Structures are given as C-alpha cells and as structure tokens.
C-alpha cells in the first residue's frame, strides 16, 4: 500500500491567485485605525479592553512561532527545516512591532487594571503581590519581558540569516545555545506576561496553572498558523523542494496534541478552583456564567476541544488541505474566544454588549493589517527557507551516507580498510 504524499498532491494543483489579496493588509490597517480612533474618543476604557484582547491574540501567534523555532533547534529535527524561516519572522514580530502596540496598554493601564488606583496598604490581596502589582513594577516587568523576547528572537533570526551566507557550523551551535537558555526564559516570561497582563485584571484571583494555560494557547494557535502558512506556500510552490518528509502530518499531530494539552490545563484549573470552593477564587468562574459569557463558555468547551479533537483524530485529515484550512481558521477563532473569555468579563460581568463589536473588529483589523505587512515584507526580503541548514538534505528527502555507513561498505584488505 502506498501512502499519499501531500507535496505531490499540491504540486498537481495550480497556484492560488493571491493578487486580489495584496491590498487587504492596507485596507485592514486604514479601516482598523479609523474604528480604533473613534472607539478611543467614545470610551477610553472600552477601547483599552478591546485593544488588550486584540494585542494578546496576535501575541499568542508570535510566541507560538518563536516556540516552534526553539523546538526545531532543541530537537534537531529535519521535517521542520522548511517552516523554520517563516516561524522566525513570526517571532520577530515581538519586537519592535508588538512592543509598540503594547504602548496603548501602558497608557490606558489605570483605566483597565483597577488595582492601579487602589492603596495596597488597605488591601490584603494587593499587598501580597507588592511590588509587582504597582505602576512602576508593571512598567519594569513589561520592559523586562519584551527585552528577553527581543534578545531571543533577534539572536535566533540573526544567526539563521548568517547561516544562509556562510553555512558555518558556528551558526547552528549559536542557535542551539540560544534555544537552550531561551526555552527556560520563554517559560518564565510567558508566565509573567499572562499573569501581569491578563490574570491581574482580577487581582484577587489566584491560579498556579495560569502560565501553562496561556502556553497551551500560544502553542495551539502557533501550530495552526504554521500549518496554514505552510499550506499556502506549498500550494504556491515556494517550499515544494523542502517538504518531502510531510511536515503536514507532524504539524497536524502537534495541533491535535496541543488541543489536548490546552484542554487539560483548562480543566485542571477549573477543577482545582471549583473543588476548593473558596470565594476568593471561584468568583472568577461565577462571573463567567452570566449572560452571554455562559454561551461563550460552552462554545469554548465544545469548539476549542471537542470539535478539533474529533476532526483531527483520523490521520488522513492531516493531509486534507480542504479540511485543515478551515480547522486552522477555527483554531484562530477559538483562541480569540478564549482570550475574550479571560479579559472582557472584567468590564462587562453580566454579558458582552454587542454594540461594541465594531470596536473589537477595528482593533483586530488595525493590528492584523500592520503585522501582516511587516511579516510579508520580512518574508520577501529573505530566502523562504534556511538554505544551509544541516538538516536541509534530510528535509528534501535526499539520501546521504554517514561516515559509519561509508566505513561499513568500504572494501577491506587483510582485515584493514
């Protein structure tokens, strides 16, 4: 029985006509800017929550791309060679672009984070988190987080592009070194970022698993984004030469795995909090049972876990572009729904007022248009894949002999080679 090669299937299809989509990032940028400015004038607080939700959505995608780059270097995998370069471009969005987009959050922080207007000496829950939960602490910690992300993403991308020029083994060693310390710094910074920027919206609440819960979201949407981009580039023939080992199967399997991992973290957090039944903790879930938040909660349970779980179970689905295209878009929608479920009930505990939906779209459109233009510009400025990666031949499906194999087949004379 022969197995289907998705690369061969995509090469039989004509390239997509993307000429009509070239103006979309610019249109989104302009429309989003107009709607965002109107929202800022009408209600700075409402704009702050909408902007924070959109910011966290794109942040998870960039962090997911950076995570895949580090995993590639730490595991020395061959199948991920073809996707490494555009994942580096995703990670490069963290600085300076997402750092710039974080500025409105800093400016409007007193309107979004209620604890900034409280006196920690009169609040037990707030005093226990001093000095992090202070205005200076918030700024310093945020700058430190972006500083680590800048150092990590810039070094990995610098040595990757340097590898294209020289092919020196030093470049590979440097990228593995930065991935080694970077994976630890990555875990620490995404935990701090999720606690400081999302969980602190309701500072009284405690969750020891929130950082892992946020990591599950980053990995889930990062893999979905990588699959979607790989699918488009393969259809255009950009990566046809380096996708011989079926990365679609591995990406589909990872998407399935992170669907389970995210669901496990989400259920574990809910189980511990609800089983403890402590008022200082379970109020977080009680608020999210009101009004439209209950419907959103049910959508996340069935749409973020059950539906992807059932769809991704068969192996053949992972090679079916027509199905996986919609699965990846659905992953984006569920990731945004989950972030909205964490952020927006703070401002609207009785349900979401849909009259502000246009503002949420405006923030998403503005950031999406800007980041898409930056990503496309970076992608066009460099080779679409690492040209001198030591695993490139393996990714291309080229069989090459190792020194051990050569020695084993070398004729011998008198017992000596």
N, C-alpha and C positions, 0 to 999 in steps of 0.2 A: 504494500500500500504506500502510495506517495503522499507526502504532506504538501499542503499549499504554501507557496512562498508569496507573502504579501507584496514583496518587491516586484515580482514578476506580474502579479495582477495589476498593480498600479501603473506599471510601465505600458500595459496594453491600453490604458485609458488616456484620452487626450488631456493635456494640461488644462487646468482651470483658467478661465478668463477672469483675471483679477483687476482688469483695467478700470472697471466701474467702481472698485472699492478703494482706489488710491486716494480719493478725495475724502473718504469717510473720516479719518482721524482729524483732518482740519475742520470738517463740519461739526463733529462732536466737540471739538475744542471751542469753537465760537459759540455754539448753542449752549454748551455747558457753562461757559463763562458768563453769558447773559443771565441765565437762570440762577446761577450761584450769586451773582451780584444782587439781583432782585431779592433773593431769599435773605441775604445778609442785611439788606436795608429793612426788610419787613420784620425779621425776627432774628437777631444775632444768636440767641440761644438755640433756636430750631436749626439754624444754619450750622452751628457748631456740632450738634449731634449728627446731622446728615453728613457733614464733611468728615467727621471722625469715622463713621461707618464705611464710607467710600474709601477713605485712606486705609483702613485696616483690611479691606477687601484686596486692594492692589498690593498691600504689604505682604499678605499671605502668599500671593503668586510669586513675588520677587524672592521671598525667603524660601519658598519651595524650590525655585530654580537653583538658588545657592546651595541648598541641601543636596540636590542631585549631583551638582559638580563635586562636592566633597566626597560623597559616597562613591563616585566614579574613581577618584584618586585613591581612596582608602581601600577599595576592593580590587583595584587594578583590573577592572572589567573591560572586556573587548566590545560587548554589544552596545555599550553606552558611548562609544567614541563619536558616533555620528550626531548625537544630541548634545554633546558637551559644549560646543561653541555657543549655540543659542541659549543654553541654560546659563552660561557665563554672562551673556547680555541681559538676561532676566535679573540675575544677581546684581549686575552693575546699576540697575535702576534704583537700588537702595540709596546710593549716594552719587551725585548730589540731589537727584530729582525727588525722590520720596522724602529726603530730609527737607527740601524746600517746601514740599506740600505739607509737611508737618508744622510749618510756621503758623498757619491759622489756628491749629490746635493749641499751640503755646499762647497765642494772643487771646484766644477766647476761653482759655482754661478756667478762669474764675467763674464763667457762666456755665461751664459744662461739669466741672468737678466741684461739687458742693463743699467738700471738706476744705477747700482753699479759703473759704470765708468763715471757717469755724476756728475757735480757740482750742488748741489741743489740751491745754491745761484743764479745761472743763469737760473733756470728752475722753472717756477711758479707751474706747476703741481706736480713737485717733492718736492718743498719746502713746499707745503701744507701738505705733508704726512711725514714730518720730525717729530720725529727722527726714526719712524718705518722703513721707507724706507732708511735705511743706513746699511752698512755692520755689525756694532755691533748690531743695532736694529734687523736685520734679524736673527742673531745668538741667541740673548737673547730671542726673541719671539719664535723661533723654539724650544729652550730648554724648555721654559715655557709650550709650547703646549704638548710636549712629557712628561713633568713632570706631568701634570694633567692627561694625559691618562694613564701613569704608575700607579699613585696613585689610580685612579678609577678602572681600570681593575684588578690590583693586589689585592685590598681590596675585591672586589666582588668575585674574584676567591678564595681568602684565606678563607673567611667566608663560602663560598659554600662547600669547601672541609672539613672545620671544622664541618660543619653541618652533613656531612656524618659520622663523627666519634662520635659525641656526641648527635646530634639531639636536642641540646639546643635551646630554643626559642630565646636566645640572638643572635644566628647566623642569624636568619630570620630578627630580628629587625635591626641588623647592615647592612645587605644587603639592606633593605628598606631605611635606613638612607643614605647610600652612593648613592643609586639611586636617592634620593630626591635632594641632592645638586648636584649630578653628572649630572642629566639631564640638569640643568642650565649651569654647566661648559661645558658639551658636546656641547650645542648650541653655547656658546661663542667661544670655541676652534676650532670647525669645521668651523665657520665663519672666524676666524682669519687665520686658516690654508689655506682655499680656497683663501682668498684674498692675502695672503702673498706668497703662493707657485704657484698659477695659475693665478689669476687675475693680479698680479703685473708684469707678463710678458709683458703686455702692460699697463704701469703705468698711461698713460694719460686717460685711460678709467675709467668711473665711473658707478657703478651699485649697488643700495641699496638692491637688492634682491639676490645677488650672493651667499651669505651664505645659504639661503634657497634653492636655486637652487642646490647647492652642497649637501645639506642634502637630497634632493629628490633623488639624485643619490645614496647616501650611503644606504638609506632605501630600495630603489628599488632593488639594487644588493644584499643587505644583506638578504632580504626576499627570493630572488631567490636562493641564496646559501644555506640558511637554508632548503628550500624545497628540494633541490637536495640532500643534505646530509641526511635529514630525510628519503627520499625515498630509498636511498641506505641502510641505517641502518635498515629500516623496512623490506626490501627485505631479508636482511641477518638474520633477526630475533633478532637483538640486542635490539630493542626498542619495540618489539611486545607486551610486557606486560604493557607498559605505554602509549600507543597511542590509547586508547579505545574511546576517545572523538573526534576523527577525526581532528587532527591538520592540515591535508592536506586541509580541507575546509577553515580553518582560515588563513593558510599561502597563499593559492590561492586567498582568498579575499583581504588579505593585499597586495599581489602583484598587484592585479587589482587596489586597491586604490592608491598605490604609483605610478602606471603608470599614473593615472590621476593627482596626485599631482605634479609629476615631469613635466608633460606636461603643467600644469597650470603655474608653476614657469617659465618654459622656454618661454612660450608665453607671460606672463606678462612682463618679462624682455625685450623681443623683441618689444612688443607693446609700452612700455614706451619710449624706446630708439629711435625707428623708428618714432614714432609720434612726439617726441620732435625735431627730425631732427637737432641736434646740432653736428657740425663737430667733436668736442672733444669726442663724444660718438658713433655716427653712423659709424665711420671709422672701428670699431671692426667688424661689420657685413659686411661692404663693402669688406673688405679683404677676408672674408669667402664666397664671391660669385665668387671668381676667380678660374678658372681651376677645378681640381678635388674636391676642397672644396665644390663647389656647389652640386656635386653629393653626397658627404658625408652628406651635409645638408639635402638633400631630403631623403636620407636613414634614417637619424635620425627622421625626421618628420613622415615618414610612418612606419619605422621599430621600433622606440622606443615608439611610441604612438599608431598609428592606428592598426597595426597588433596585438600587445598584447591586446589592448582594445577589438578587435573583438573576438579574440580567447578565452579570459578569461571571456567573458560575460556569457556563459552557466554554470550553477552550476555543471553539470556532468563532465565538462572538468577538474575541480579542483581535481577530484578523478581519472582521467585517467593518469596513470603514463607514458604511451607511448607518450602522447601528452605533458605532463608537463615537461618531461625530456628535450625535445627539446626547450620548452618555456624558461626553466631556462638557458640553454646554449645560447639561443638567447639573453636573458637578459644580460648575460656576454658580448657578442659581442657588443650589443648596448651601454652598459655602457662604454666599451673601446672606441668605435667610438665617443661617446660624449666627453670623456676626450681628445682624439686626436684632435677633432674639436676645443677644447679650447686652446690646447697647441701648436700643431705643426705648425699652420699657422703663428706663430710669426717668425719662422726660414725660412719658405717657403711660403710667401704670395701669390705666383702665382700658387700653387698646390703642392701636395706631390710628391717628386721624389721617385718612387718605387724602384730605385736601392738601397735604404737604408732599404728596408723592412726586410732584413735578420737581420739587427741590432736591429730593433724593436722586432723581434721574439726572438733574443738572450737575450735581457733584460727581456722580459716576461718569457722566459724559465728558466733563472737563478733564478729569484725571486720566480717563481712558484714552482720550484723544491725544493728550500730551505725551503720556508714556508710550503709546503705540508709535508715535512719530519718532521718539528717541530710540526705541527698540529697532524699528525698521532702518533708521539711519545707521545705527551701530552694526546691524547685520549686513547692510550693503557695503559698509566700509572695510570689511574684513572677509577672509575666506569663510565659507559656510560651515566648514568642519576643520578640526585640527589636522593640518597636512602632514605633520611629522610626529604624530602620537605613536609611541612604541607599539601600541596595540592596533594600529591602523590596518595592517595586513590581515590581522585576525578578524577585524570588523568587515573587511572586504571579502572574506571567505577565501583568502589565498593561503594555500598550504605551504609552510616553510619548515625546514628541518632544524631541529635544535642541535647543539653540539653533541648531546648524548646520542641522538639518532644517527648523526653522521659517523660518530665513532663506532656505533654498533654495526654499521653497514660497510665499514672500511675493510678491504681485504688485508689479511694478515700473513706474515711470512715468518715461520718458526715461532709462532706464538707472540710475535711483536708486530705492531702496526707498521 
